[in-house]
Amino acid sequence: MTNSTVLVADDDGAIRTVVSQALGRVGFEVRTTGNAATLWKWVNDGEGNVVVTDVVMPDENGLDLIPRIKKIRPELRVIVMSAQNTMMTAVNATQRGAFEYLPKPFDLNELISVVRRALETTPEPQDAPERGGDETLPLIGRSAAMQEVYRSLARLMGTDLTVLISGESGTGKELAARALHDYGKRKHHPFIALNMAAIPRELIESELFGHEKGSFTGATARASGSFEQAEGGTLFLDEIGDMPAEAQTRLLRVLQGGEYTTVGGRTPIRANVRIIAATHRDLTQLIRQGLFREDLYYRLNVVPIRMPAVRERREDIPELVSHFLSQCADEGLPWKSIDESALDRMQAYHWPGNVREMENLVRRLAALYSEETIGIQAIEAELAVEPPPEPTNRAGNGIGDAVEVHLRDYFAAHGNVMPPAGLYDRVLKEVERPLISQSLAATRGNQLRAAKLLGLNRNTLRKKIRELNIPVLRSPK
């Protein structure tokens, strides 16, 4: 495998050099070019064992080369790299037959790993999937967090695998589900969305599976459910964590056997739908509380996708704001722009409502403010009335989540200005001190037992007690 030849095409000479050196160091033969014509000649002449190509080149789009390469050399793997880090780039690369898509900048070790996988994997013959005709972006952002989402979506669009999308409210879980449908093989069939939290518990089974006439009080005629309405397409079950236990059991039967019956019905109906579920809740915590079936969780969590919160991708905020301003202008609202100081304030904000909250804010700014350029005063006025984040969510689901929230708040307030003692030492002490204090409290001041509990040497524990100035209770005799 190390004797294999990698053909690299990129119009940026620096990238060609870096990629060539990285691949060369691990034993690959590398040939590089800055244009698509030379790459095509090499491929046409039977050279190379794998291709690494940029999208934008001076003479041709790298994506347009892929179908031509697959036609004459279907066994040749093509890896696409691009600085156009949008969802459609990932989708188009996958739909045209790329083995993998790497958004720039990428880790060189990841590139080496992908090249090795490309050489080890035997290609399976397959029909090229239809290209999506609409280039409107369903998801916005070029951050590393969103790139992982795009890559996952692109890989799943040609499949019928069940997907569980998690993320805080307002992060775009339904947009991700719609993208999976709209650019997948079921796109010509219905997309039906059902929000478990918005339906009375006693009606959920009827909404899902339909009901027969007379099956319950008020059922004056037969009614189709979401499974029947989504036949051949996609059924999106939003806020699946709010589904009552009885409906969970019936849904599990459908996922296991592929059939369901209407409420009051006896004849099984074959289900031909793709299931995508979403939740903002921690389903594993609900399982521990006995509120969600563990077997259903594993049936739904075939492929997990996590939508990042806005605070995890602050670099996307200017692009999101620009997108929402353009939408407002298209809808007839006055055209607005946001000045730099206002954008800085928006990037420092915690956005508890995520993208949905941001969209609503931009719409208010466009509708209610007369100035063409929105300044920081308007942003401060609007954000001042926003509710603070829920205190119960501050700790997240564990110590790591609490520390992460604390650090995000620190960087939002102070940027990269470090405290005098150094951030690393400060965080360690802030975690270490309560850990030791509570361990001593739990052992009633018995340092030997506390040391065993912590997995520390007794002398080490004593030293830390002195260094951190921790008051010690005398253990009872």
VOPAGU-2260 file (C-alpha; in pm, 1 decimal, decimal comma):
REM VOPAGU-2260
SITE   aa  ch    i         X         Y         Z
SITE  MET   A    0       0,0       0,0       0,0
SITE  THR   A    1     286,9     238,5      76,0
SITE  ASN   A    2     403,8     197,4    -286,6
SITE  SER   A    3      70,1     334,1    -407,4
SITE  THR   A    4      58,0     660,4    -601,9
SITE  VAL   A    5    -162,3     947,4    -488,4
SITE  LEU   A    6    -262,5    1208,1    -747,5
SITE  VAL   A    7    -309,4    1550,7    -583,6
SITE  ALA   A    8    -476,9    1843,9    -763,4
SITE  ASP   A    9    -502,4    2188,9    -601,2
SITE  ASP   A   10    -444,8    2536,0    -744,5
SITE  ASP   A   11    -275,3    2645,0    -419,1
SITE  GLY   A   12      94,6    2560,3    -439,2
SITE  ALA   A   13     140,0    2573,5     -61,0
SITE  ILE   A   14    -133,3    2314,7      -6,6
SITE  ARG   A   15      17,5    2091,2    -276,0
SITE  THR   A   16     352,8    2107,1     -99,8
SITE  VAL   A   17     215,2    2035,9     248,6
SITE  VAL   A   18      -5,2    1746,8     129,2
SITE  SER   A   19     274,4    1598,4     -81,8
SITE  GLN   A   20     522,4    1608,7     207,7
SITE  ALA   A   21     274,5    1457,3     453,9
SITE  LEU   A   22     184,0    1166,9     223,1
SITE  GLY   A   23     544,9    1120,7     114,9
SITE  ARG   A   24     664,6    1086,7     474,5
SITE  VAL   A   25     445,0     778,3     525,9
SITE  GLY   A   26     565,2     609,1     208,2
SITE  PHE   A   27     324,7     712,8     -68,0
SITE  GLU   A   28     436,7     818,6    -414,2
SITE  VAL   A   29     279,3    1158,5    -482,5
SITE  ARG   A   30     219,7    1350,1    -807,3
SITE  THR   A   31      80,1    1702,5    -784,0
SITE  THR   A   32     -77,9    1944,9   -1027,7
SITE  GLY   A   33    -250,5    2282,3   -1010,5
SITE  ASN   A   34    -516,8    2215,2   -1274,0
SITE  ALA   A   35    -790,3    1967,2   -1364,1
SITE  ALA   A   36    -663,3    1901,4   -1718,9
SITE  THR   A   37    -338,5    1742,0   -1600,0
SITE  LEU   A   38    -522,3    1538,2   -1337,8
SITE  TRP   A   39    -762,5    1410,4   -1603,4
SITE  LYS   A   40    -472,2    1314,2   -1831,8
SITE  TRP   A   41    -307,0    1113,1   -1553,3
SITE  VAL   A   42    -632,2     935,4   -1472,7
SITE  ASN   A   43    -704,6     869,6   -1840,5
SITE  ASP   A   44    -354,5     722,8   -1880,6
SITE  GLY   A   45    -420,7     477,6   -1597,6
SITE  GLU   A   46    -191,9     644,8   -1344,7
SITE  GLY   A   47    -249,9     673,2    -971,3
SITE  ASN   A   48    -421,6     456,3    -710,5
SITE  VAL   A   49    -619,6     730,5    -539,7
SITE  VAL   A   50    -707,7    1093,5    -621,5
SITE  VAL   A   51    -711,2    1390,5    -383,5
SITE  THR   A   52    -864,2    1694,6    -554,7
SITE  ASP   A   53    -972,8    2045,1    -469,3
SITE  VAL   A   54   -1313,2    2170,7    -587,2
SITE  VAL   A   55   -1224,0    2512,3    -729,8
SITE  MET   A   56    -947,1    2498,5    -991,6
SITE  PRO   A   57    -866,6    2743,9   -1273,4
SITE  ASP   A   58    -988,7    2527,1   -1561,7
SITE  GLU   A   59   -1264,8    2305,9   -1417,6
SITE  ASN   A   60   -1462,8    2233,7   -1104,5
SITE  GLY   A   61   -1314,7    1928,4    -931,0
SITE  LEU   A   62   -1662,2    1789,1    -858,7
SITE  ASP   A   63   -1736,3    1775,0   -1233,0
SITE  LEU   A   64   -1437,9    1545,3   -1278,9
SITE  ILE   A   65   -1568,1    1277,3   -1045,7
SITE  PRO   A   66   -1842,4    1125,9   -1270,1
SITE  ARG   A   67   -1597,5    1118,9   -1562,9
SITE  ILE   A   68   -1334,9     946,5   -1347,9
SITE  LYS   A   69   -1588,4     692,5   -1218,4
SITE  LYS   A   70   -1697,8     618,2   -1574,7
SITE  ILE   A   71   -1354,6     515,9   -1704,6
SITE  ARG   A   72   -1201,5     393,5   -1375,4
SITE  PRO   A   73   -1478,4     296,7   -1132,7
SITE  GLU   A   74   -1224,4     142,6    -892,1
SITE  LEU   A   75   -1035,2     470,9    -843,7
SITE  ARG   A   76   -1123,0     641,0    -516,0
SITE  VAL   A   77   -1161,3    1020,7    -521,9
SITE  ILE   A   78   -1116,4    1229,4    -206,2
SITE  VAL   A   79   -1247,1    1586,7    -227,3
SITE  MET   A   80   -1101,4    1875,6     -26,9
SITE  SER   A   81   -1257,5    2220,5     -32,6
SITE  ALA   A   82   -1256,9    2560,0     135,9
SITE  GLN   A   83   -1620,3    2602,5      23,2
SITE  ASN   A   84   -1734,8    2453,5     351,2
SITE  THR   A   85   -2109,4    2448,7     296,1
SITE  MET   A   86   -2351,4    2163,3     332,2
SITE  MET   A   87   -2409,3    2151,4     -43,7
SITE  THR   A   88   -2038,2    2098,7    -109,7
SITE  ALA   A   89   -2046,2    1786,8     109,2
SITE  VAL   A   90   -2372,5    1670,1     -47,3
SITE  ASN   A   91   -2258,8    1726,8    -406,5
SITE  ALA   A   92   -1926,1    1553,7    -342,2
SITE  THR   A   93   -2103,2    1249,6    -199,1
SITE  GLN   A   94   -2372,5    1239,5    -466,2
SITE  ARG   A   95   -2116,1    1247,6    -745,6
SITE  GLY   A   96   -1931,6     953,4    -599,9
SITE  ALA   A   97   -1652,8    1095,2    -383,2
SITE  PHE   A   98   -1508,1     849,4    -133,6
SITE  GLU   A   99   -1468,7    1120,0     130,1
SITE  TYR   A  100   -1505,6    1496,1     171,8
SITE  LEU   A  101   -1252,3    1694,9     376,9
SITE  PRO   A  102   -1328,1    2060,4     453,7
SITE  LYS   A  103   -1026,5    2290,7     465,7
SITE  PRO   A  104    -835,9    2331,7     686,5
SITE  PHE   A  105    -809,2    1962,2     768,1
SITE  ASP   A  106    -576,5    1759,4     985,1
SITE  LEU   A  107    -299,0    1595,7     780,2
SITE  ASN   A  108    -322,2    1279,3     990,4
SITE  GLU   A  109    -689,0    1257,8     898,1
SITE  LEU   A  110    -599,9    1290,8     529,3
SITE  ILE   A  111    -343,8    1010,2     560,3
SITE  SER   A  112    -602,4     791,6     735,4
SITE  VAL   A  113    -861,6     858,8     463,9
SITE  VAL   A  114    -611,4     778,7     185,1
SITE  ARG   A  115    -526,5     449,6     355,4
SITE  ARG   A  116    -894,9     361,1     389,9
SITE  ALA   A  117    -952,1     447,4      25,1
SITE  LEU   A  118    -679,1     204,5     -78,9
SITE  GLU   A  119    -799,6     -71,8     152,7
SITE  THR   A  120   -1170,0     -53,0      66,9
SITE  THR   A  121   -1306,1    -244,3    -230,3
SITE  PRO   A  122   -1555,0     -25,0    -419,6
SITE  GLU   A  123   -1905,2    -159,7    -472,5
SITE  PRO   A  124   -2080,3     -85,3    -802,0
SITE  GLN   A  125   -2372,3     150,7    -755,1
SITE  ASP   A  126   -2597,3     376,4    -954,3
SITE  ALA   A  127   -2516,8     743,8    -919,2
SITE  PRO   A  128   -2784,1     908,3    -701,1
SITE  GLU   A  129   -2986,0    1199,6    -829,0
SITE  ARG   A  130   -2837,6    1540,0    -770,0
SITE  GLY   A  131   -3036,6    1788,8    -571,2
SITE  GLY   A  132   -3141,8    2068,8    -799,9
SITE  ASP   A  133   -3203,7    2330,6    -532,0
SITE  GLU   A  134   -2878,9    2492,1    -419,3
SITE  THR   A  135   -3051,0    2683,7    -135,7
SITE  LEU   A  136   -2865,0    2599,7     181,7
SITE  PRO   A  137   -3086,9    2436,4     445,7
SITE  LEU   A  138   -2814,4    2477,6     709,9
SITE  ILE   A  139   -2577,5    2771,1     752,3
SITE  GLY   A  140   -2224,2    2779,8     894,2
SITE  ARG   A  141   -1866,7    2686,0     808,4
SITE  SER   A  142   -1737,7    2607,1    1158,0
SITE  ALA   A  143   -1568,0    2277,6    1237,9
SITE  ALA   A  144   -1873,2    2170,7    1439,8
SITE  MET   A  145   -2103,7    2220,2    1140,3
SITE  GLN   A  146   -1859,8    2047,0     904,5
SITE  GLU   A  147   -1903,5    1728,4    1106,9
SITE  VAL   A  148   -2280,9    1763,3    1069,9
SITE  TYR   A  149   -2253,2    1815,6     692,6
SITE  ARG   A  150   -2028,7    1514,7     647,3
SITE  SER   A  151   -2265,9    1292,9     846,9
SITE  LEU   A  152   -2569,8    1415,1     653,3
SITE  ALA   A  153   -2398,2    1364,0     318,0
SITE  ARG   A  154   -2306,9    1005,5     407,0
SITE  LEU   A  155   -2661,1     922,5     519,2
SITE  MET   A  156   -2864,1    1077,7     237,5
SITE  GLY   A  157   -2840,4     772,7      14,6
SITE  THR   A  158   -2944,7     533,1     292,4
SITE  ASP   A  159   -3259,1     439,9     484,2
SITE  LEU   A  160   -3082,6     413,6     818,7
SITE  THR   A  161   -3273,2     535,9    1123,0
SITE  VAL   A  162   -3119,3     857,6    1259,5
SITE  LEU   A  163   -3142,5    1014,8    1605,3
SITE  ILE   A  164   -3070,0    1389,3    1604,1
SITE  SER   A  165   -2991,0    1546,9    1940,4
SITE  GLY   A  166   -2928,8    1905,5    2038,0
SITE  GLU   A  167   -3067,6    2196,0    2235,9
SITE  SER   A  168   -3392,5    2361,9    2132,9
SITE  GLY   A  169   -3349,5    2592,6    1835,4
SITE  THR   A  170   -3032,2    2432,4    1694,7
SITE  GLY   A  171   -3193,7    2319,8    1367,3
SITE  LYS   A  172   -3277,4    1954,1    1428,5
SITE  GLU   A  173   -3577,1    1960,3    1195,6
SITE  LEU   A  174   -3371,7    2138,2     926,1
SITE  ALA   A  175   -3120,6    1853,4     943,6
SITE  ALA   A  176   -3401,2    1598,4     914,7
SITE  ARG   A  177   -3547,0    1782,8     615,8
SITE  ALA   A  178   -3205,8    1790,0     449,1
SITE  LEU   A  179   -3175,3    1412,0     488,7
SITE  HIS   A  180   -3512,3    1376,5     318,6
SITE  ASP   A  181   -3490,2    1648,6      53,1
SITE  TYR   A  182   -3153,0    1529,7     -78,4
SITE  GLY   A  183   -3212,9    1157,1     -25,7
SITE  LYS   A  184   -3371,0     884,2    -235,1
SITE  ARG   A  185   -3714,6     937,7     -75,0
SITE  LYS   A  186   -3732,8    1306,9    -167,1
SITE  HIS   A  187   -4023,6    1257,0    -412,3
SITE  HIS   A  188   -4239,3    1116,9    -131,4
SITE  PRO   A  189   -4389,8    1286,8     176,1
SITE  PHE   A  190   -4200,4    1430,4     470,2
SITE  ILE   A  191   -4425,9    1418,5     775,7
SITE  ALA   A  192   -4319,8    1585,1    1102,0
SITE  LEU   A  193   -4485,2    1499,6    1432,1
SITE  ASN   A  194   -4396,3    1676,1    1757,3
SITE  MET   A  195   -4450,5    1444,9    2053,8
SITE  ALA   A  196   -4454,9    1736,0    2299,6
SITE  ALA   A  197   -4736,9    1914,4    2113,6
SITE  ILE   A  198   -4989,3    1627,7    2106,9
SITE  PRO   A  199   -5209,3    1523,1    2401,8
SITE  ARG   A  200   -5081,4    1191,7    2536,6
SITE  GLU   A  201   -5412,1    1014,4    2475,9
SITE  LEU   A  202   -5405,2    1106,8    2106,0
SITE  ILE   A  203   -5044,4    1020,5    2018,6
SITE  GLU   A  204   -5112,3     660,6    1913,9
SITE  SER   A  205   -5398,9     773,1    1690,4
SITE  GLU   A  206   -5179,5    1046,2    1537,9
SITE  LEU   A  207   -4903,6     795,0    1469,5
SITE  PHE   A  208   -5096,5     490,7    1350,1
SITE  GLY   A  209   -5443,7     621,4    1261,7
SITE  HIS   A  210   -5770,8     485,1    1397,2
SITE  GLU   A  211   -6080,9     298,7    1285,4
SITE  LYS   A  212   -6435,0     430,6    1308,0
SITE  GLY   A  213   -6576,8     375,4    1656,0
SITE  SER   A  214   -6242,0     279,8    1809,3
SITE  PHE   A  215   -6288,1     546,7    2079,8
SITE  THR   A  216   -6530,5     821,3    2173,8
SITE  GLY   A  217   -6532,0    1082,3    1898,7
SITE  ALA   A  218   -6388,9     851,3    1630,4
SITE  THR   A  219   -6675,5     903,3    1385,6
SITE  ALA   A  220   -6475,1     798,2    1079,3
SITE  ARG   A  221   -6155,3     618,9     988,8
SITE  ALA   A  222   -5849,3     847,9    1000,5
SITE  SER   A  223   -5500,8     789,3     863,9
SITE  GLY   A  224   -5200,3     833,6    1091,8
SITE  SER   A  225   -4856,0     974,7    1027,4
SITE  PHE   A  226   -4712,8     637,1     924,1
SITE  GLU   A  227   -4972,1     607,0     648,5
SITE  GLN   A  228   -4934,2     971,8     543,9
SITE  ALA   A  229   -4555,9     930,8     518,1
SITE  GLU   A  230   -4576,9     612,7     309,1
SITE  GLY   A  231   -4267,4     586,3      89,8
SITE  GLY   A  232   -4113,9     894,6     249,9
SITE  THR   A  233   -3981,8    1010,0     586,5
SITE  LEU   A  234   -4147,1    1030,0     927,1
SITE  PHE   A  235   -3979,1    1281,3    1156,8
SITE  LEU   A  236   -4059,2    1222,6    1524,3
SITE  ASP   A  237   -3958,6    1539,6    1705,7
SITE  GLU   A  238   -3911,0    1551,7    2083,7
SITE  ILE   A  239   -3916,0    1172,5    2100,2
SITE  GLY   A  240   -3825,8    1194,2    2469,9
SITE  ASP   A  241   -4181,4    1315,4    2540,9
SITE  MET   A  242   -4345,2    1007,0    2387,8
SITE  PRO   A  243   -4560,8     821,8    2647,5
SITE  ALA   A  244   -4474,5     463,9    2741,9
SITE  GLU   A  245   -4765,4     300,4    2556,7
SITE  ALA   A  246   -4674,4     469,2    2229,1
SITE  GLN   A  247   -4307,4     379,1    2282,6
SITE  THR   A  248   -4403,9      11,3    2295,9
SITE  ARG   A  249   -4603,7      32,6    1972,5
SITE  LEU   A  250   -4329,6     226,4    1795,0
SITE  LEU   A  251   -4074,5     -36,6    1901,5
SITE  ARG   A  252   -4291,9    -307,6    1743,2
SITE  VAL   A  253   -4295,6    -115,7    1415,2
SITE  LEU   A  254   -3918,1     -72,4    1416,6
SITE  GLN   A  255   -3869,0    -441,7    1496,5
SITE  GLY   A  256   -4126,6    -594,6    1264,8
SITE  GLY   A  257   -4189,8    -326,0    1003,9
SITE  GLU   A  258   -4568,9    -346,3    1056,7
SITE  TYR   A  259   -4832,1    -159,7    1257,7
SITE  THR   A  260   -5206,5    -165,9    1317,7
SITE  THR   A  261   -5441,0     128,0    1348,6
SITE  VAL   A  262   -5606,1     201,1    1682,6
SITE  GLY   A  263   -5903,7     -34,3    1685,9
SITE  GLY   A  264   -5777,2    -219,2    1380,0
SITE  ARG   A  265   -5670,2    -582,3    1346,5
SITE  THR   A  266   -5507,4    -605,0    1004,8
SITE  PRO   A  267   -5131,2    -540,5    1007,6
SITE  ILE   A  268   -5012,5    -268,3     768,2
SITE  ARG   A  269   -4664,1    -280,0     620,8
SITE  ALA   A  270   -4465,6      37,3     699,7
SITE  ASN   A  271   -4246,7     175,7     422,1
SITE  VAL   A  272   -4104,6     488,0     585,8
SITE  ARG   A  273   -3769,2     613,1     702,7
SITE  ILE   A  274   -3766,8     712,1    1069,2
SITE  ILE   A  275   -3574,8    1017,6    1187,6
SITE  ALA   A  276   -3615,3    1109,7    1553,8
SITE  ALA   A  277   -3497,3    1415,6    1744,1
SITE  THR   A  278   -3473,4    1525,6    2104,5
SITE  HIS   A  279   -3331,4    1805,0    2316,9
SITE  ARG   A  280   -3337,1    1576,8    2622,5
SITE  ASP   A  281   -3079,9    1325,9    2745,9
SITE  LEU   A  282   -3246,7     995,9    2660,9
SITE  THR   A  283   -2993,6     795,0    2861,6
SITE  GLN   A  284   -3097,3     992,5    3169,7
SITE  LEU   A  285   -3465,4     924,5    3090,4
SITE  ILE   A  286   -3381,1     553,3    3061,6
SITE  ARG   A  287   -3224,7     558,7    3409,8
SITE  GLN   A  288   -3540,1     729,3    3538,9
SITE  GLY   A  289   -3759,7     463,9    3379,4
SITE  LEU   A  290   -3921,5     715,5    3142,3
SITE  PHE   A  291   -3782,7     585,7    2812,5
SITE  ARG   A  292   -3741,2     231,1    2685,7
SITE  GLU   A  293   -3379,2     125,9    2648,7
SITE  ASP   A  294   -3458,5    -114,3    2362,3
SITE  LEU   A  295   -3637,1     165,0    2172,8
SITE  TYR   A  296   -3339,4     394,8    2226,6
SITE  TYR   A  297   -3104,7     147,7    2059,0
SITE  ARG   A  298   -3348,3     101,1    1770,5
SITE  LEU   A  299   -3362,9     477,6    1714,7
SITE  ASN   A  300   -2996,1     552,5    1780,9
SITE  VAL   A  301   -2866,7     360,0    1478,5
SITE  VAL   A  302   -2682,9     671,6    1359,1
SITE  PRO   A  303   -2657,8     965,2    1602,4
SITE  ILE   A  304   -2612,5    1324,5    1485,4
SITE  ARG   A  305   -2561,3    1606,0    1733,6
SITE  MET   A  306   -2652,4    1960,5    1635,3
SITE  PRO   A  307   -2413,2    2206,8    1802,9
SITE  ALA   A  308   -2538,6    2498,4    2008,6
SITE  VAL   A  309   -2464,4    2849,9    1878,5
SITE  ARG   A  310   -2216,4    2908,3    2161,6
SITE  GLU   A  311   -2016,7    2611,7    2022,8
SITE  ARG   A  312   -1987,7    2775,4    1680,1
SITE  ARG   A  313   -1967,9    3147,6    1745,5
SITE  GLU   A  314   -1764,5    3199,6    1426,9
SITE  ASP   A  315   -2082,2    3117,2    1228,8
SITE  ILE   A  316   -2281,9    3405,6    1381,1
SITE  PRO   A  317   -2193,2    3673,2    1117,9
SITE  GLU   A  318   -2296,6    3436,7     835,8
SITE  LEU   A  319   -2618,3    3340,4    1015,8
SITE  VAL   A  320   -2706,3    3706,1    1077,0
SITE  SER   A  321   -2636,8    3794,6     712,7
SITE  HIS   A  322   -2858,1    3505,8     600,2
SITE  PHE   A  323   -3148,9    3615,3     820,0
SITE  LEU   A  324   -3114,3    3979,5     708,7
SITE  SER   A  325   -3133,6    3866,7     345,4
SITE  GLN   A  326   -3441,9    3660,0     424,4
SITE  CYS   A  327   -3608,2    3962,9     585,1
SITE  ALA   A  328   -3532,3    4176,7     277,9
SITE  ASP   A  329   -3674,0    3906,0      47,3
SITE  GLU   A  330   -3993,6    3910,2     253,5
SITE  GLY   A  331   -4035,2    4286,7     208,4
SITE  LEU   A  332   -3884,9    4414,9     532,2
SITE  PRO   A  333   -3637,9    4707,4     508,0
SITE  TRP   A  334   -3279,2    4609,4     424,5
SITE  LYS   A  335   -3052,4    4634,7     729,0
SITE  SER   A  336   -2687,9    4577,4     810,2
SITE  ILE   A  337   -2518,4    4513,4    1144,4
SITE  ASP   A  338   -2207,3    4708,4    1239,8
SITE  GLU   A  339   -1894,4    4539,0    1373,0
SITE  SER   A  340   -1943,2    4627,8    1738,8
SITE  ALA   A  341   -2298,1    4493,2    1730,7
SITE  LEU   A  342   -2175,7    4168,4    1573,2
SITE  ASP   A  343   -1907,6    4139,5    1842,3
SITE  ARG   A  344   -2176,8    4171,9    2109,2
SITE  MET   A  345   -2386,0    3905,5    1938,2
SITE  GLN   A  346   -2086,3    3672,2    1925,1
SITE  ALA   A  347   -2029,2    3717,9    2299,6
SITE  TYR   A  348   -2393,7    3642,6    2385,6
SITE  HIS   A  349   -2480,5    3293,1    2514,5
SITE  TRP   A  350   -2791,5    3239,1    2290,3
SITE  PRO   A  351   -3000,2    3009,6    2511,3
SITE  GLY   A  352   -3254,8    2985,0    2228,3
SITE  ASN   A  353   -2983,5    2917,3    1970,6
SITE  VAL   A  354   -3046,5    2980,2    1598,2
SITE  ARG   A  355   -3421,3    3021,8    1646,8
SITE  GLU   A  356   -3363,3    3298,0    1901,5
SITE  MET   A  357   -3116,9    3468,5    1667,1
SITE  GLU   A  358   -3358,2    3458,4    1374,6
SITE  ASN   A  359   -3634,5    3614,7    1585,4
SITE  LEU   A  360   -3396,7    3888,2    1704,3
SITE  VAL   A  361   -3290,7    3975,8    1348,2
SITE  ARG   A  362   -3654,9    3994,5    1238,2
SITE  ARG   A  363   -3733,0    4236,5    1523,4
SITE  LEU   A  364   -3435,1    4449,9    1429,2
SITE  ALA   A  365   -3543,7    4463,5    1065,2
SITE  ALA   A  366   -3905,1    4541,3    1148,3
SITE  LEU   A  367   -3880,7    4780,5    1442,2
SITE  TYR   A  368   -3561,4    4985,8    1399,9
SITE  SER   A  369   -3551,6    5274,6    1153,4
SITE  GLU   A  370   -3173,4    5302,1    1107,4
SITE  GLU   A  371   -3021,2    5116,8     813,2
SITE  THR   A  372   -2715,5    5007,3    1011,1
SITE  ILE   A  373   -2794,6    4847,0    1345,2
SITE  GLY   A  374   -2548,1    4944,8    1618,2
SITE  ILE   A  375   -2456,4    4796,7    1951,2
SITE  GLN   A  376   -2714,7    5008,6    2138,3
SITE  ALA   A  377   -3000,0    4831,2    1962,5
SITE  ILE   A  378   -2844,6    4490,7    2026,7
SITE  GLU   A  379   -2790,4    4569,7    2395,1
SITE  ALA   A  380   -3149,9    4687,8    2426,8
SITE  GLU   A  381   -3287,6    4371,6    2269,3
SITE  LEU   A  382   -3061,9    4127,2    2451,3
SITE  ALA   A  383   -3131,6    4296,1    2785,3
SITE  VAL   A  384   -3488,7    4168,5    2777,0
SITE  GLU   A  385   -3390,2    3813,7    2690,9
SITE  PRO   A  386   -3438,4    3560,3    2972,9
SITE  PRO   A  387   -3116,9    3439,7    3137,2
SITE  PRO   A  388   -3018,3    3075,6    3089,4
SITE  GLU   A  389   -3195,2    2834,0    3321,4
SITE  PRO   A  390   -2985,0    2779,3    3635,6
SITE  THR   A  391   -3077,1    2409,3    3637,3
SITE  ASN   A  392   -2905,9    2365,5    3302,4
SITE  ARG   A  393   -2578,5    2521,1    3411,5
SITE  ALA   A  394   -2432,9    2194,8    3531,1
SITE  GLY   A  395   -2541,9    2005,4    3220,4
SITE  ASN   A  396   -2521,9    1630,4    3263,5
SITE  GLY   A  397   -2197,0    1604,3    3461,0
SITE  ILE   A  398   -1885,1    1771,0    3594,9
SITE  GLY   A  399   -1732,6    1802,5    3248,7
SITE  ASP   A  400   -2040,5    1989,3    3121,4
SITE  ALA   A  401   -2027,6    2229,1    3418,3
SITE  VAL   A  402   -1658,1    2301,1    3359,8
SITE  GLU   A  403   -1724,4    2350,4    2987,1
SITE  VAL   A  404   -2000,2    2603,8    3056,9
SITE  HIS   A  405   -1773,2    2785,1    3304,2
SITE  LEU   A  406   -1489,9    2807,4    3050,4
SITE  ARG   A  407   -1718,6    2927,7    2770,7
SITE  ASP   A  408   -1841,4    3205,3    2996,5
SITE  TYR   A  409   -1482,6    3294,0    3087,3
SITE  PHE   A  410   -1367,8    3317,7    2724,4
SITE  ALA   A  411   -1681,6    3510,6    2626,7
SITE  ALA   A  412   -1605,1    3767,1    2897,1
SITE  HIS   A  413   -1224,0    3780,2    2882,4
SITE  GLY   A  414   -1122,3    3645,9    2540,7
SITE  ASN   A  415    -771,9    3498,5    2557,8
SITE  VAL   A  416    -657,8    3709,0    2855,1
SITE  MET   A  417    -531,6    3462,9    3114,2
SITE  PRO   A  418    -564,0    3505,5    3493,7
SITE  PRO   A  419    -236,3    3569,9    3682,3
SITE  ALA   A  420    -209,2    3210,7    3807,0
SITE  GLY   A  421    -272,6    3058,5    3464,4
SITE  LEU   A  422    -604,7    2916,2    3353,3
SITE  TYR   A  423    -493,6    2553,3    3373,7
SITE  ASP   A  424    -387,8    2578,8    3740,0
SITE  ARG   A  425    -695,2    2782,3    3824,5
SITE  VAL   A  426    -940,4    2528,4    3679,6
SITE  LEU   A  427    -758,4    2237,3    3845,8
SITE  LYS   A  428    -776,6    2408,4    4185,6
SITE  GLU   A  429   -1143,4    2499,2    4141,7
SITE  VAL   A  430   -1226,3    2134,1    4073,4
SITE  GLU   A  431    -974,2    1982,0    4316,0
SITE  ARG   A  432   -1071,7    2182,8    4621,1
SITE  PRO   A  433   -1444,0    2087,3    4634,6
SITE  LEU   A  434   -1354,0    1726,8    4539,1
SITE  ILE   A  435   -1124,7    1689,2    4838,7
SITE  SER   A  436   -1353,9    1888,2    5070,8
SITE  GLN   A  437   -1657,0    1674,9    4990,0
SITE  SER   A  438   -1455,8    1353,4    5019,6
SITE  LEU   A  439   -1342,2    1457,3    5367,4
SITE  ALA   A  440   -1698,8    1549,0    5458,6
SITE  ALA   A  441   -1825,7    1210,6    5335,9
SITE  THR   A  442   -1565,4    1030,8    5550,7
SITE  ARG   A  443   -1626,9    1261,7    5849,9
SITE  GLY   A  444   -1274,6    1399,0    5833,3
SITE  ASN   A  445   -1101,6    1059,7    5824,4
SITE  GLN   A  446    -804,7    1134,9    5599,5
SITE  LEU   A  447    -707,1     770,5    5553,6
SITE  ARG   A  448   -1053,7     676,2    5427,8
SITE  ALA   A  449   -1071,4     993,1    5215,6
SITE  ALA   A  450    -734,5     910,1    5055,7
SITE  LYS   A  451    -857,6     557,5    4970,4
SITE  LEU   A  452   -1180,6     702,8    4830,6
SITE  LEU   A  453    -985,6     941,9    4608,4
SITE  GLY   A  454    -720,7     686,5    4511,4
SITE  LEU   A  455    -444,5     904,4    4658,1
SITE  ASN   A  456    -153,9     837,7    4888,6
SITE  ARG   A  457    -229,6     968,1    5239,0
SITE  ASN   A  458      75,9    1195,2    5236,9
SITE  THR   A  459     -29,4    1333,9    4896,7
SITE  LEU   A  460    -373,6    1411,4    5036,8
SITE  ARG   A  461    -224,6    1590,5    5338,2
SITE  LYS   A  462      -3,2    1798,7    5108,6
SITE  LYS   A  463    -300,6    1902,6    4894,7
SITE  ILE   A  464    -504,1    1990,9    5203,8
SITE  ARG   A  465    -226,9    2228,5    5310,2
SITE  GLU   A  466    -172,9    2374,8    4960,7
SITE  LEU   A  467    -543,6    2438,2    4904,4
SITE  ASN   A  468    -602,9    2557,9    5262,7
SITE  ILE   A  469    -890,9    2312,5    5315,5
SITE  PRO   A  470   -1039,1    2312,4    5667,4
SITE  VAL   A  471   -1030,8    1961,4    5817,2
SITE  LEU   A  472   -1290,0    1818,4    6052,2
SITE  ARG   A  473   -1153,0    1594,2    6323,9
SITE  SER   A  474   -1286,1    1244,7    6276,0
SITE  PRO   A  475   -1468,5    1097,4    6575,3
SITE  LYS   A  476   -1272,0     851,6    6788,5
